[in-house]
Amino acid sequence: MGIFQRMMTVIRANINALIGRAEDPSKVLEQSLIDARTQLAKTKQDVAGAIADEKKLQSQVEREKKQAEAAP
């Protein structure tokens, strides 16, 4: 079992070394920036939706309060 584990470690190390040489730092950075901008846009949409939901719920609370006050 020990030899197979060592072989797998060597294989993984070689694969990681190949990937490391293939990576272009500027491309990785550029892709990270694109991903961050995409996430920011999605977050802004989510926040806008949450704000809209909050306003809708506030308006519903006001309506319910008025109904409760008007009830005998």
Secondary structure, DSSP 8 states (H G I E B T S, - for coil): -HHHHHHHHHHHHHHHHHHHHH--HHHHHHHHHHHHHHHHHHHHHHHHHHHHHHHHHHHHHHHHHHHHHH--
